[in-house]
Amino acid sequence: LWRDGFTQVLFHVATLMPNQTADGTEGQNKKRHIGNDLVTIVYCDDPLSFHLSSLSGEFHKVVIVISPAHSPTTRPPTHFRVHLECRNSSIRPCFAPPVSFVHYLHLPTVVREMAIAADLAARAACQTMGAPGGSLQADNWVNRLMNIRQTIQRHGNGGEGTR
């Protein structure tokens, strides 16, 4: 769970979720939660080894792939390649360039903001296409968040006046 004054994000981390439930079924909790996410964040040591087709289901509209952007001799990596893969071509241009190179100190913030923007774009695209996950109008907090951010941009933080 991550939150600031206006936004709350719940990340499903597959490696931290239990494999087995009380009734003995394996992996069902992971599939139930992660399988319904519109945005998936994947870490790969080799970005060429990941294929969008490896994620099945109707969801997973946007995949953010993170990989080290360094030579094999540089350890630990100082920069990372952040690559976007979208199942719907109308989603990508809305919120980010297809590939970014990010310093490790800024990686959490960049990926989190990219994931939030990707979720909004994916919800809007799903709503337009009538696909699963398109409940943008039902999410009043989305409109509220957008209005708050616009107000802050127009009027500045802490009564500093307009920018």
RAGILIN-V390844 format. One record per backbone hydrogen bond with DSSP energy under -0.5 kcal/mol. NH is the residue of the N-H (numbers start at 0). CO is the residue of the C=O. If there is no record, write none. Layout:
NH/CO ; NH/CO
This chain:
1/8 ; 3/6 ; 8/1 ; 10/8 ; 12/10 ; 13/11 ; 15/12 ; 16/12 ; 16/13 ; 20/24 ; 23/20 ; 26/18 ; 30/26 ; 31/27 ; 32/28 ; 33/29 ; 34/29 ; 34/30 ; 35/32 ; 36/33 ; 39/61 ; 41/39 ; 41/63 ; 43/65 ; 46/44 ; 48/45 ; 49/46 ; 53/50 ; 54/51 ; 55/53 ; 59/36 ; 60/37 ; 61/37 ; 62/84 ; 63/39 ; 64/62 ; 64/82 ; 65/41 ; 65/63 ; 66/80 ; 68/78 ; 69/67 ; 73/70 ; 74/72 ; 79/101 ; 80/66 ; 81/79 ; 81/99 ; 82/64 ; 82/80 ; 83/97 ; 84/62 ; 86/60 ; 87/60 ; 90/87 ; 91/87 ; 92/88 ; 93/90 ; 94/91 ; 95/91 ; 99/81 ; 101/79 ; 101/99 ; 103/77 ; 105/102 ; 106/102 ; 107/103 ; 109/105 ; 110/106 ; 111/107 ; 112/108 ; 113/109 ; 114/110 ; 115/111 ; 116/112 ; 117/113 ; 118/114 ; 119/115 ; 120/116 ; 121/117 ; 122/118 ; 123/119 ; 124/120 ; 125/121 ; 126/122 ; 127/123 ; 128/124 ; 129/125 ; 130/125 ; 133/130 ; 134/132 ; 138/134 ; 138/135 ; 139/137 ; 141/138 ; 142/138 ; 143/139 ; 144/140 ; 145/141 ; 146/142 ; 147/143 ; 148/144 ; 149/145 ; 150/146 ; 151/147 ; 152/148 ; 153/149 ; 154/150 ; 155/151 ; 158/155 ; 159/156 ; 160/154 ; 162/153
